[in-house]
Amino acid sequence: MQLPRISLQVENDSAYCIRKAKRSDSLSTLEAAASALQRLQPSLDVQPVLQLLQALVDTRLARMPTNVRQRYQLD
């Protein structure tokens, strides 16, 4: 059984760096939803959602042991 699907053109790298995606153009579910909503309604401001995701990532990274956190930090 094949279900319908939609593919989004990824313009920026995912901010959700704490997961291991199999593809470099993968987005988190939250990022994909924000992107889809913005494409459906271009005037919609999705920045609050993306800022929330960044806060989640920052909090999770801060709570990880240093040796684990280093695996996920890109800078």
TIDRENTI-565141 format. One record per atom (N, C-alpha, C, CB): atom name; residue in three letters; x, y, z. Coordinates in steps of 0.001 Angstrom, whole numbers. Glycine has a CB too. Example, Ala and Ser with C-alpha at 12.3 -4.5 7.8 and 13.67 -1.06 7.14 Angstrom:
2
{name = N, resn = ALA, u = 13190, v = -5690, w = 7800}
{name = CA, resn = ALA, u = 12300, v = -4500, w = 7800}
{name = C, resn = ALA, u = 13200, v = -3300, w = 7800}
{name = CB, resn = ALA, u = 11308, v = -4473, w = 9046}
{name = N, resn = SER, u = 12850, v = -2250, w = 7080}
{name = CA, resn = SER, u = 13670, v = -1060, w = 7140}
{name = C, resn = SER, u = 12900, v = 30, w = 7870}
{name = CB, resn = SER, u = 14084, v = -598, w = 5725}
//
This chain:
75
{name = N, resn = MET, u = 835, v = -1175, w = 0}
{name = CA, resn = MET, u = 0, v = 0, w = 0}
{name = C, resn = MET, u = 882, v = 1242, w = 0}
{name = CB, resn = MET, u = -951, v = -4, w = 1208}
{name = N, resn = GLN, u = 657, v = 2121, w = -949}
{name = CA, resn = GLN, u = 1419, v = 3368, w = -1001}
{name = C, resn = GLN, u = 535, v = 4516, w = -572}
{name = CB, resn = GLN, u = 1982, v = 3619, w = -2414}
{name = N, resn = LEU, u = 1050, v = 5298, w = 358}
{name = CA, resn = LEU, u = 337, v = 6468, w = 835}
{name = C, resn = LEU, u = 831, v = 7703, w = 100}
{name = CB, resn = LEU, u = 510, v = 6633, w = 2353}
{name = N, resn = PRO, u = -24, v = 8714, w = -25}
{name = CA, resn = PRO, u = 430, v = 9947, w = -672}
{name = C, resn = PRO, u = 1521, v = 10612, w = 162}
{name = CB, resn = PRO, u = -753, v = 10921, w = -883}
{name = N, resn = ARG, u = 2400, v = 11323, w = -490}
{name = CA, resn = ARG, u = 3459, v = 12025, w = 224}
{name = C, resn = ARG, u = 3743, v = 13343, w = -461}
{name = CB, resn = ARG, u = 4737, v = 11170, w = 305}
{name = N, resn = ILE, u = 4393, v = 14196, w = 294}
{name = CA, resn = ILE, u = 4796, v = 15489, w = -236}
{name = C, resn = ILE, u = 6280, v = 15661, w = 69}
{name = CB, resn = ILE, u = 3939, v = 16661, w = 378}
{name = N, resn = SER, u = 6998, v = 16218, w = -868}
{name = CA, resn = SER, u = 8421, v = 16494, w = -667}
{name = C, resn = SER, u = 8623, v = 17998, w = -666}
{name = CB, resn = SER, u = 9297, v = 15815, w = -1769}
{name = N, resn = LEU, u = 9386, v = 18475, w = 299}
{name = CA, resn = LEU, u = 9676, v = 19904, w = 403}
{name = C, resn = LEU, u = 11103, v = 20164, w = -35}
{name = CB, resn = LEU, u = 9450, v = 20415, w = 1843}
{name = N, resn = GLN, u = 11310, v = 21257, w = -724}
{name = CA, resn = GLN, u = 12668, v = 21673, w = -1065}
{name = C, resn = GLN, u = 13287, v = 22304, w = 183}
{name = CB, resn = GLN, u = 12676, v = 22680, w = -2283}
{name = N, resn = VAL, u = 14353, v = 21748, w = 661}
{name = CA, resn = VAL, u = 14996, v = 22246, w = 1874}
{name = C, resn = VAL, u = 15914, v = 23401, w = 1510}
{name = CB, resn = VAL, u = 15788, v = 21119, w = 2594}
{name = N, resn = GLU, u = 15644, v = 24560, w = 2125}
{name = CA, resn = GLU, u = 16442, v = 25751, w = 1831}
{name = C, resn = GLU, u = 17586, v = 25931, w = 2824}
{name = CB, resn = GLU, u = 15557, v = 26988, w = 1838}
{name = N, resn = ASN, u = 17394, v = 25459, w = 4063}
{name = CA, resn = ASN, u = 18413, v = 25593, w = 5101}
{name = C, resn = ASN, u = 18640, v = 24249, w = 5771}
{name = CB, resn = ASN, u = 18003, v = 26657, w = 6144}
{name = N, resn = ASP, u = 19789, v = 24092, w = 6383}
{name = CA, resn = ASP, u = 20049, v = 22877, w = 7142}
{name = C, resn = ASP, u = 19122, v = 22826, w = 8352}
{name = CB, resn = ASP, u = 21531, v = 22809, w = 7584}
{name = N, resn = SER, u = 18850, v = 21647, w = 8805}
{name = CA, resn = SER, u = 18009, v = 21472, w = 9974}
{name = C, resn = SER, u = 18699, v = 22019, w = 11212}
{name = CB, resn = SER, u = 17658, v = 20001, w = 10167}
{name = N, resn = ALA, u = 17933, v = 22685, w = 12063}
{name = CA, resn = ALA, u = 18463, v = 23177, w = 13339}
{name = C, resn = ALA, u = 18429, v = 22077, w = 14394}
{name = CB, resn = ALA, u = 17661, v = 24401, w = 13823}
{name = N, resn = TYR, u = 17790, v = 20974, w = 14083}
{name = CA, resn = TYR, u = 17643, v = 19879, w = 15041}
{name = C, resn = TYR, u = 18853, v = 18949, w = 14944}
{name = CB, resn = TYR, u = 16323, v = 19092, w = 14786}
{name = N, resn = CYS, u = 19964, v = 19424, w = 15475}
{name = CA, resn = CYS, u = 21246, v = 18730, w = 15315}
{name = C, resn = CYS, u = 21429, v = 17578, w = 16293}
{name = CB, resn = CYS, u = 22378, v = 19706, w = 15481}
{name = N, resn = ILE, u = 20486, v = 17346, w = 17198}
{name = CA, resn = ILE, u = 20683, v = 16314, w = 18206}
{name = C, resn = ILE, u = 20117, v = 14963, w = 17796}
{name = CB, resn = ILE, u = 20060, v = 16745, w = 19497}
{name = N, resn = ARG, u = 19696, v = 14843, w = 16579}
{name = CA, resn = ARG, u = 19283, v = 13529, w = 16089}
{name = C, resn = ARG, u = 20181, v = 13148, w = 14916}
{name = CB, resn = ARG, u = 17774, v = 13527, w = 15667}
{name = N, resn = LYS, u = 20189, v = 11904, w = 14631}
{name = CA, resn = LYS, u = 21009, v = 11429, w = 13528}
{name = C, resn = LYS, u = 20102, v = 11115, w = 12347}
{name = CB, resn = LYS, u = 21842, v = 10181, w = 13941}
{name = N, resn = ALA, u = 20090, v = 12008, w = 11400}
{name = CA, resn = ALA, u = 19277, v = 11810, w = 10197}
{name = C, resn = ALA, u = 20073, v = 11020, w = 9176}
{name = CB, resn = ALA, u = 18821, v = 13167, w = 9600}
{name = N, resn = LYS, u = 19384, v = 10204, w = 8436}
{name = CA, resn = LYS, u = 20053, v = 9409, w = 7412}
{name = C, resn = LYS, u = 20420, v = 10238, w = 6187}
{name = CB, resn = LYS, u = 19171, v = 8250, w = 6999}
{name = N, resn = ARG, u = 19697, v = 11349, w = 5990}
{name = CA, resn = ARG, u = 19947, v = 12206, w = 4832}
{name = C, resn = ARG, u = 20296, v = 13607, w = 5297}
{name = CB, resn = ARG, u = 18723, v = 12239, w = 3892}
{name = N, resn = SER, u = 21158, v = 14259, w = 4561}
{name = CA, resn = SER, u = 21587, v = 15610, w = 4941}
{name = C, resn = SER, u = 20479, v = 16646, w = 4776}
{name = CB, resn = SER, u = 22790, v = 16021, w = 4115}
{name = N, resn = ASP, u = 19476, v = 16353, w = 3952}
{name = CA, resn = ASP, u = 18393, v = 17313, w = 3734}
{name = C, resn = ASP, u = 17150, v = 17006, w = 4580}
{name = CB, resn = ASP, u = 18015, v = 17332, w = 2262}
{name = N, resn = SER, u = 17317, v = 16204, w = 5625}
{name = CA, resn = SER, u = 16199, v = 15864, w = 6503}
{name = C, resn = SER, u = 15876, v = 17009, w = 7451}
{name = CB, resn = SER, u = 16514, v = 14600, w = 7300}
{name = N, resn = LEU, u = 14591, v = 17171, w = 7728}
{name = CA, resn = LEU, u = 14121, v = 18166, w = 8680}
{name = C, resn = LEU, u = 13432, v = 17448, w = 9836}
{name = CB, resn = LEU, u = 13159, v = 19185, w = 8000}
{name = N, resn = SER, u = 13379, v = 18110, w = 10980}
{name = CA, resn = SER, u = 12569, v = 17579, w = 12074}
{name = C, resn = SER, u = 11103, v = 17720, w = 11674}
{name = CB, resn = SER, u = 12868, v = 18324, w = 13431}
{name = N, resn = THR, u = 10237, v = 17015, w = 12358}
{name = CA, resn = THR, u = 8809, v = 17111, w = 12074}
{name = C, resn = THR, u = 8325, v = 18544, w = 12251}
{name = CB, resn = THR, u = 8013, v = 16162, w = 12982}
{name = N, resn = LEU, u = 8814, v = 19204, w = 13292}
{name = CA, resn = LEU, u = 8414, v = 20583, w = 13560}
{name = C, resn = LEU, u = 8857, v = 21522, w = 12430}
{name = CB, resn = LEU, u = 9002, v = 21054, w = 14897}
{name = N, resn = GLU, u = 10084, v = 21354, w = 11974}
{name = CA, resn = GLU, u = 10586, v = 22182, w = 10864}
{name = C, resn = GLU, u = 9810, v = 21909, w = 9577}
{name = CB, resn = GLU, u = 12090, v = 21922, w = 10633}
{name = N, resn = ALA, u = 9506, v = 20645, w = 9323}
{name = CA, resn = ALA, u = 8754, v = 20301, w = 8115}
{name = C, resn = ALA, u = 7344, v = 20891, w = 8166}
{name = CB, resn = ALA, u = 8684, v = 18771, w = 7942}
{name = N, resn = ALA, u = 6708, v = 20831, w = 9341}
{name = CA, resn = ALA, u = 5371, v = 21405, w = 9482}
{name = C, resn = ALA, u = 5412, v = 22919, w = 9292}
{name = CB, resn = ALA, u = 4778, v = 21057, w = 10856}
{name = N, resn = ALA, u = 6395, v = 23571, w = 9884}
{name = CA, resn = ALA, u = 6525, v = 25028, w = 9733}
{name = C, resn = ALA, u = 6762, v = 25395, w = 8271}
{name = CB, resn = ALA, u = 7682, v = 25568, w = 10611}
{name = N, resn = SER, u = 7594, v = 24643, w = 7601}
{name = CA, resn = SER, u = 7877, v = 24905, w = 6191}
{name = C, resn = SER, u = 6628, v = 24720, w = 5330}
{name = CB, resn = SER, u = 8997, v = 23984, w = 5695}
{name = N, resn = ALA, u = 5899, v = 23646, w = 5585}
{name = CA, resn = ALA, u = 4676, v = 23394, w = 4815}
{name = C, resn = ALA, u = 3641, v = 24491, w = 5070}
{name = CB, resn = ALA, u = 4087, v = 22012, w = 5174}
{name = N, resn = LEU, u = 3471, v = 24887, w = 6336}
{name = CA, resn = LEU, u = 2512, v = 25945, w = 6647}
{name = C, resn = LEU, u = 2902, v = 27267, w = 5992}
{name = CB, resn = LEU, u = 2401, v = 26126, w = 8157}
{name = N, resn = GLN, u = 4188, v = 27554, w = 5978}
{name = CA, resn = GLN, u = 4644, v = 28803, w = 5370}
{name = C, resn = GLN, u = 4430, v = 28786, w = 3860}
{name = CB, resn = GLN, u = 6124, v = 29044, w = 5688}
{name = N, resn = ARG, u = 4587, v = 27644, w = 3249}
{name = CA, resn = ARG, u = 4338, v = 27557, w = 1809}
{name = C, resn = ARG, u = 2854, v = 27694, w = 1496}
{name = CB, resn = ARG, u = 4868, v = 26233, w = 1257}
{name = N, resn = LEU, u = 2010, v = 27170, w = 2388}
{name = CA, resn = LEU, u = 565, v = 27282, w = 2182}
{name = C, resn = LEU, u = 56, v = 28692, w = 2458}
{name = CB, resn = LEU, u = -167, v = 26289, w = 3070}
{name = N, resn = GLN, u = 704, v = 29356, w = 3415}
{name = CA, resn = GLN, u = 299, v = 30723, w = 3771}
{name = C, resn = GLN, u = 1569, v = 31560, w = 3942}
{name = CB, resn = GLN, u = -580, v = 30742, w = 5091}
{name = N, resn = PRO, u = 2073, v = 32143, w = 2852}
{name = CA, resn = PRO, u = 3351, v = 32855, w = 2872}
{name = C, resn = PRO, u = 3450, v = 33981, w = 3903}
{name = CB, resn = PRO, u = 3608, v = 33417, w = 1527}
{name = N, resn = SER, u = 2349, v = 34573, w = 4294}
{name = CA, resn = SER, u = 2409, v = 35665, w = 5273}
{name = C, resn = SER, u = 2534, v = 35157, w = 6712}
{name = CB, resn = SER, u = 1171, v = 36538, w = 5148}
{name = N, resn = LEU, u = 2429, v = 33849, w = 6914}
{name = CA, resn = LEU, u = 2505, v = 33266, w = 8251}
{name = C, resn = LEU, u = 3929, v = 33355, w = 8788}
{name = CB, resn = LEU, u = 2029, v = 31801, w = 8231}
{name = N, resn = ASP, u = 4079, v = 33870, w = 9998}
{name = CA, resn = ASP, u = 5384, v = 33975, w = 10649}
{name = C, resn = ASP, u = 5655, v = 32696, w = 11425}
{name = CB, resn = ASP, u = 5448, v = 35213, w = 11588}
{name = N, resn = VAL, u = 6582, v = 31881, w = 10948}
{name = CA, resn = VAL, u = 6902, v = 30618, w = 11615}
{name = C, resn = VAL, u = 8134, v = 30743, w = 12521}
{name = CB, resn = VAL, u = 7132, v = 29522, w = 10574}
{name = N, resn = GLN, u = 8696, v = 31933, w = 12614}
{name = CA, resn = GLN, u = 9890, v = 32118, w = 13446}
{name = C, resn = GLN, u = 9676, v = 31714, w = 14905}
{name = CB, resn = GLN, u = 10330, v = 33559, w = 13388}
{name = N, resn = PRO, u = 8526, v = 32013, w = 15526}
{name = CA, resn = PRO, u = 8346, v = 31564, w = 16914}
{name = C, resn = PRO, u = 8464, v = 30043, w = 17076}
{name = CB, resn = PRO, u = 6991, v = 32019, w = 17425}
{name = N, resn = VAL, u = 7990, v = 29299, w = 16103}
{name = CA, resn = VAL, u = 8094, v = 27836, w = 16161}
{name = C, resn = VAL, u = 9554, v = 27411, w = 16036}
{name = CB, resn = VAL, u = 7243, v = 27179, w = 15044}
{name = N, resn = LEU, u = 10278, v = 28035, w = 15122}
{name = CA, resn = LEU, u = 11680, v = 27684, w = 14928}
{name = C, resn = LEU, u = 12536, v = 28115, w = 16125}
{name = CB, resn = LEU, u = 12209, v = 28327, w = 13643}
{name = N, resn = GLN, u = 12172, v = 29222, w = 16752}
{name = CA, resn = GLN, u = 12877, v = 29653, w = 17959}
{name = C, resn = GLN, u = 12623, v = 28679, w = 19113}
{name = CB, resn = GLN, u = 12439, v = 31076, w = 18357}
{name = N, resn = LEU, u = 11421, v = 28165, w = 19184}
{name = CA, resn = LEU, u = 11094, v = 27159, w = 20194}
{name = C, resn = LEU, u = 11923, v = 25895, w = 19987}
{name = CB, resn = LEU, u = 9594, v = 26823, w = 20153}
{name = N, resn = LEU, u = 12058, v = 25475, w = 18747}
{name = CA, resn = LEU, u = 12881, v = 24306, w = 18442}
{name = C, resn = LEU, u = 14333, v = 24555, w = 18849}
{name = CB, resn = LEU, u = 12796, v = 23961, w = 16940}
{name = N, resn = GLN, u = 14854, v = 25742, w = 18568}
{name = CA, resn = GLN, u = 16238, v = 26058, w = 18942}
{name = C, resn = GLN, u = 16403, v = 26043, w = 20460}
{name = CB, resn = GLN, u = 16652, v = 27433, w = 18376}
{name = N, resn = ALA, u = 15415, v = 26533, w = 21189}
{name = CA, resn = ALA, u = 15458, v = 26508, w = 22653}
{name = C, resn = ALA, u = 15467, v = 25066, w = 23162}
{name = CB, resn = ALA, u = 14255, v = 27277, w = 23245}
{name = N, resn = LEU, u = 14688, v = 24202, w = 22539}
{name = CA, resn = LEU, u = 14677, v = 22785, w = 22904}
{name = C, resn = LEU, u = 16051, v = 22157, w = 22697}
{name = CB, resn = LEU, u = 13624, v = 22030, w = 22085}
{name = N, resn = VAL, u = 16644, v = 22418, w = 21541}
{name = CA, resn = VAL, u = 17965, v = 21875, w = 21235}
{name = C, resn = VAL, u = 18999, v = 22394, w = 22233}
{name = CB, resn = VAL, u = 18380, v = 22238, w = 19794}
{name = N, resn = ASP, u = 18981, v = 23695, w = 22496}
{name = CA, resn = ASP, u = 19934, v = 24287, w = 23439}
{name = C, resn = ASP, u = 19800, v = 23677, w = 24833}
{name = CB, resn = ASP, u = 19731, v = 25803, w = 23513}
{name = N, resn = THR, u = 18557, v = 23484, w = 25285}
{name = CA, resn = THR, u = 18321, v = 22902, w = 26609}
{name = C, resn = THR, u = 18816, v = 21466, w = 26672}
{name = CB, resn = THR, u = 16834, v = 22958, w = 26963}
{name = N, resn = ARG, u = 18509, v = 20701, w = 25645}
{name = CA, resn = ARG, u = 18958, v = 19307, w = 25622}
{name = C, resn = ARG, u = 20478, v = 19213, w = 25602}
{name = CB, resn = ARG, u = 18376, v = 18581, w = 24408}
{name = N, resn = LEU, u = 21119, v = 20044, w = 24785}
{name = CA, resn = LEU, u = 22575, v = 20034, w = 24720}
{name = C, resn = LEU, u = 23185, v = 20417, w = 26065}
{name = CB, resn = LEU, u = 23065, v = 20984, w = 23627}
{name = N, resn = ALA, u = 22613, v = 21386, w = 26738}
{name = CA, resn = ALA, u = 23137, v = 21841, w = 28025}
{name = C, resn = ALA, u = 23051, v = 20752, w = 29087}
{name = CB, resn = ALA, u = 22382, v = 23077, w = 28492}
{name = N, resn = ARG, u = 22110, v = 19856, w = 28962}
{name = CA, resn = ARG, u = 21924, v = 18794, w = 29961}
{name = C, resn = ARG, u = 22716, v = 17532, w = 29663}
{name = CB, resn = ARG, u = 20471, v = 18444, w = 30063}
{name = N, resn = MET, u = 23352, v = 17479, w = 28508}
{name = CA, resn = MET, u = 24140, v = 16299, w = 28143}
{name = C, resn = MET, u = 25509, v = 16358, w = 28794}
{name = CB, resn = MET, u = 24284, v = 16188, w = 26614}
{name = N, resn = PRO, u = 26081, v = 15193, w = 29111}
{name = CA, resn = PRO, u = 27473, v = 15186, w = 29555}
{name = C, resn = PRO, u = 28364, v = 15759, w = 28441}
{name = CB, resn = PRO, u = 27926, v = 13737, w = 29942}
{name = N, resn = THR, u = 29450, v = 16392, w = 28823}
{name = CA, resn = THR, u = 30327, v = 17079, w = 27871}
{name = C, resn = THR, u = 30755, v = 16176, w = 26712}
{name = CB, resn = THR, u = 31558, v = 17603, w = 28590}
{name = N, resn = ASN, u = 31166, v = 14963, w = 27012}
{name = CA, resn = ASN, u = 31653, v = 14077, w = 25950}
{name = C, resn = ASN, u = 30549, v = 13697, w = 24963}
{name = CB, resn = ASN, u = 32253, v = 12815, w = 26558}
{name = N, resn = VAL, u = 29315, v = 13645, w = 25411}
{name = CA, resn = VAL, u = 28193, v = 13352, w = 24516}
{name = C, resn = VAL, u = 27826, v = 14603, w = 23724}
{name = CB, resn = VAL, u = 26967, v = 12836, w = 25315}
{name = N, resn = ARG, u = 27773, v = 15744, w = 24400}
{name = CA, resn = ARG, u = 27409, v = 17015, w = 23760}
{name = C, resn = ARG, u = 28340, v = 17326, w = 22598}
{name = CB, resn = ARG, u = 27443, v = 18162, w = 24780}
{name = N, resn = GLN, u = 29616, v = 17004, w = 22721}
{name = CA, resn = GLN, u = 30584, v = 17310, w = 21667}
{name = C, resn = GLN, u = 30256, v = 16597, w = 20359}
{name = CB, resn = GLN, u = 31980, v = 16930, w = 22120}
{name = N, resn = ARG, u = 29576, v = 15495, w = 20421}
{name = CA, resn = ARG, u = 29189, v = 14770, w = 19208}
{name = C, resn = ARG, u = 28180, v = 15545, w = 18358}
{name = CB, resn = ARG, u = 28608, v = 13416, w = 19580}
{name = N, resn = TYR, u = 27396, v = 16390, w = 19021}
{name = CA, resn = TYR, u = 26283, v = 17056, w = 18359}
{name = C, resn = TYR, u = 26547, v = 18516, w = 18015}
{name = CB, resn = TYR, u = 25077, v = 16970, w = 19219}
{name = N, resn = GLN, u = 27489, v = 19137, w = 18684}
{name = CA, resn = GLN, u = 27741, v = 20541, w = 18417}
{name = C, resn = GLN, u = 28577, v = 20706, w = 17164}
{name = CB, resn = GLN, u = 28431, v = 21196, w = 19603}
{name = N, resn = LEU, u = 28095, v = 21575, w = 16299}
{name = CA, resn = LEU, u = 28738, v = 21753, w = 15008}
{name = C, resn = LEU, u = 29778, v = 22858, w = 15016}
{name = CB, resn = LEU, u = 27709, v = 22041, w = 13964}
{name = N, resn = ASP, u = 29729, v = 23744, w = 16009}
{name = CA, resn = ASP, u = 30678, v = 24854, w = 16007}
{name = C, resn = ASP, u = 31846, v = 24599, w = 16919}
{name = CB, resn = ASP, u = 29996, v = 26127, w = 16410}
//
